[in-house]
Amino acid sequence: MTPLRQTPPPETVAVLNSDDLFTPFGFHRGNIITDTFAAEFTGDDLDIIEGQTHAVLYRAVCNLLLPEVRKAGHDIDVIWADTDNNPVRATTVDGVYLSRQDAKPDALPSVSVEVNRDALLGVLHYIRIATRVPTFA
């Protein structure tokens, strides 16, 4: 009798797409990381994900998505907007300034990256170091 093979559960991933840089509703209104990974983390990591949702998203876009856009031959500059919706918005594409009302340029392809737990741990580590407050004894 052959033992039953158990299929491992699918890996949890959040898909970041460059199209989301051009809309206030992109990245699940800025909550894609929390929506996708809240059940995957506990303790300090969960506190960062829930307490600094927009900082985590901004850093994930800068560290993981934008390098892939550059590999596709385009350059996008982004800002972190103070908003309740998507906080990561494109400001320039290939050196051309965009107003907030501008749509995605036709020449820019859609570029996506899958962010898994390990990639997100790297982002959390970066944020943990960047926000560390020195203590003086």
TORKOL-4160 file (C-alpha; in steps of 0.2 Angstrom, whole numbers, padded with zeros to 4 digits, m for minus):
137
<pt num="1" X="0000" Y="0000" Z="0000"/>
<pt num="2" X="0007" Y="0017" Z="m0005"/>
<pt num="3" X="0006" Y="0030" Z="0008"/>
<pt num="4" X="m0004" Y="0046" Z="0004"/>
<pt num="5" X="0007" Y="0061" Z="0000"/>
<pt num="6" X="0002" Y="0076" Z="0009"/>
<pt num="7" X="0003" Y="0092" Z="m0002"/>
<pt num="8" X="0011" Y="0106" Z="0008"/>
<pt num="9" X="0000" Y="0121" Z="0010"/>
<pt num="10" X="0002" Y="0134" Z="m0004"/>
<pt num="11" X="0014" Y="0148" Z="0001"/>
<pt num="12" X="0006" Y="0164" Z="0006"/>
<pt num="13" X="0011" Y="0178" Z="m0006"/>
<pt num="14" X="0006" Y="0196" Z="m0009"/>
<pt num="15" X="0007" Y="0202" Z="m0027"/>
<pt num="16" X="0014" Y="0220" Z="m0029"/>
<pt num="17" X="0010" Y="0227" Z="m0046"/>
<pt num="18" X="0017" Y="0243" Z="m0053"/>
<pt num="19" X="0000" Y="0248" Z="m0060"/>
<pt num="20" X="m0005" Y="0251" Z="m0041"/>
<pt num="21" X="0007" Y="0265" Z="m0040"/>
<pt num="22" X="m0005" Y="0276" Z="m0051"/>
<pt num="23" X="m0021" Y="0274" Z="m0041"/>
<pt num="24" X="m0027" Y="0278" Z="m0023"/>
<pt num="25" X="m0035" Y="0261" Z="m0022"/>
<pt num="26" X="m0019" Y="0251" Z="m0027"/>
<pt num="27" X="m0011" Y="0238" Z="m0015"/>
<pt num="28" X="m0028" Y="0235" Z="m0007"/>
<pt num="29" X="m0030" Y="0253" Z="m0003"/>
<pt num="30" X="m0013" Y="0252" Z="0005"/>
<pt num="31" X="m0017" Y="0237" Z="0016"/>
<pt num="32" X="m0011" Y="0222" Z="0005"/>
<pt num="33" X="0003" Y="0217" Z="0017"/>
<pt num="34" X="m0009" Y="0217" Z="0032"/>
<pt num="35" X="m0023" Y="0209" Z="0023"/>
<pt num="36" X="m0011" Y="0195" Z="0016"/>
<pt num="37" X="0001" Y="0192" Z="0031"/>
<pt num="38" X="m0008" Y="0196" Z="0047"/>
<pt num="39" X="m0011" Y="0178" Z="0051"/>
<pt num="40" X="0007" Y="0173" Z="0047"/>
<pt num="41" X="0016" Y="0183" Z="0060"/>
<pt num="42" X="0015" Y="0185" Z="0079"/>
<pt num="43" X="0024" Y="0196" Z="0092"/>
<pt num="44" X="0035" Y="0210" Z="0086"/>
<pt num="45" X="0034" Y="0206" Z="0068"/>
<pt num="46" X="0015" Y="0207" Z="0069"/>
<pt num="47" X="0016" Y="0223" Z="0079"/>
<pt num="48" X="0026" Y="0231" Z="0065"/>
<pt num="49" X="0015" Y="0225" Z="0051"/>
<pt num="50" X="m0001" Y="0231" Z="0060"/>
<pt num="51" X="0007" Y="0247" Z="0067"/>
<pt num="52" X="0017" Y="0253" Z="0052"/>
<pt num="53" X="0007" Y="0246" Z="0038"/>
<pt num="54" X="0011" Y="0260" Z="0026"/>
<pt num="55" X="0030" Y="0260" Z="0031"/>
<pt num="56" X="0030" Y="0241" Z="0027"/>
<pt num="57" X="0022" Y="0243" Z="0010"/>
<pt num="58" X="0033" Y="0258" Z="0005"/>
<pt num="59" X="0049" Y="0248" Z="0009"/>
<pt num="60" X="0042" Y="0232" Z="0001"/>
<pt num="61" X="0039" Y="0243" Z="m0015"/>
<pt num="62" X="0056" Y="0251" Z="m0014"/>
<pt num="63" X="0066" Y="0236" Z="m0011"/>
<pt num="64" X="0056" Y="0223" Z="m0021"/>
<pt num="65" X="0045" Y="0230" Z="m0034"/>
<pt num="66" X="0055" Y="0245" Z="m0041"/>
<pt num="67" X="0071" Y="0235" Z="m0045"/>
<pt num="68" X="0060" Y="0224" Z="m0056"/>
<pt num="69" X="0053" Y="0239" Z="m0065"/>
<pt num="70" X="0071" Y="0245" Z="m0068"/>
<pt num="71" X="0075" Y="0228" Z="m0075"/>
<pt num="72" X="0061" Y="0230" Z="m0087"/>
<pt num="73" X="0070" Y="0246" Z="m0093"/>
<pt num="74" X="0060" Y="0260" Z="m0084"/>
<pt num="75" X="0063" Y="0271" Z="m0069"/>
<pt num="76" X="0049" Y="0276" Z="m0057"/>
<pt num="77" X="0051" Y="0288" Z="m0042"/>
<pt num="78" X="0039" Y="0286" Z="m0028"/>
<pt num="79" X="0033" Y="0296" Z="m0013"/>
<pt num="80" X="0025" Y="0290" Z="0003"/>
<pt num="81" X="0009" Y="0300" Z="0003"/>
<pt num="82" X="0000" Y="0304" Z="0020"/>
<pt num="83" X="m0017" Y="0296" Z="0016"/>
<pt num="84" X="m0029" Y="0283" Z="0022"/>
<pt num="85" X="m0028" Y="0274" Z="0005"/>
<pt num="86" X="m0013" Y="0269" Z="m0005"/>
<pt num="87" X="0001" Y="0278" Z="0002"/>
<pt num="88" X="0014" Y="0274" Z="m0012"/>
<pt num="89" X="0012" Y="0284" Z="m0027"/>
<pt num="90" X="0022" Y="0287" Z="m0043"/>
<pt num="91" X="0029" Y="0304" Z="m0045"/>
<pt num="92" X="0040" Y="0302" Z="m0061"/>
<pt num="93" X="0041" Y="0289" Z="m0074"/>
<pt num="94" X="0057" Y="0289" Z="m0085"/>
<pt num="95" X="0061" Y="0307" Z="m0079"/>
<pt num="96" X="0043" Y="0314" Z="m0083"/>
<pt num="97" X="0034" Y="0322" Z="m0068"/>
<pt num="98" X="0016" Y="0315" Z="m0065"/>
<pt num="99" X="0003" Y="0325" Z="m0057"/>
<pt num="100" X="m0009" Y="0315" Z="m0045"/>
<pt num="101" X="m0022" Y="0314" Z="m0058"/>
<pt num="102" X="m0011" Y="0307" Z="m0072"/>
<pt num="103" X="m0014" Y="0289" Z="m0077"/>
<pt num="104" X="m0001" Y="0276" Z="m0079"/>
<pt num="105" X="0009" Y="0280" Z="m0095"/>
<pt num="106" X="0005" Y="0268" Z="m0110"/>
<pt num="107" X="0023" Y="0264" Z="m0113"/>
<pt num="108" X="0025" Y="0257" Z="m0095"/>
<pt num="109" X="0022" Y="0238" Z="m0094"/>
<pt num="110" X="0014" Y="0231" Z="m0079"/>
<pt num="111" X="0027" Y="0223" Z="m0068"/>
<pt num="112" X="0023" Y="0212" Z="m0053"/>
<pt num="113" X="0032" Y="0203" Z="m0039"/>
<pt num="114" X="0027" Y="0190" Z="m0027"/>
<pt num="115" X="0032" Y="0194" Z="m0009"/>
<pt num="116" X="0033" Y="0179" Z="0001"/>
<pt num="117" X="0036" Y="0177" Z="0020"/>
<pt num="118" X="0055" Y="0177" Z="0018"/>
<pt num="119" X="0055" Y="0193" Z="0008"/>
<pt num="120" X="0044" Y="0201" Z="0020"/>
<pt num="121" X="0055" Y="0196" Z="0035"/>
<pt num="122" X="0069" Y="0205" Z="0026"/>
<pt num="123" X="0058" Y="0221" Z="0024"/>
<pt num="124" X="0053" Y="0220" Z="0043"/>
<pt num="125" X="0072" Y="0218" Z="0047"/>
<pt num="126" X="0076" Y="0234" Z="0038"/>
<pt num="127" X="0062" Y="0243" Z="0046"/>
<pt num="128" X="0067" Y="0237" Z="0063"/>
<pt num="129" X="0085" Y="0243" Z="0061"/>
<pt num="130" X="0079" Y="0260" Z="0053"/>
<pt num="131" X="0068" Y="0264" Z="0067"/>
<pt num="132" X="0079" Y="0258" Z="0081"/>
<pt num="133" X="0081" Y="0271" Z="0094"/>
<pt num="134" X="0098" Y="0271" Z="0103"/>
<pt num="135" X="0097" Y="0269" Z="0122"/>
<pt num="136" X="0110" Y="0277" Z="0133"/>
<pt num="137" X="0114" Y="0270" Z="0150"/>
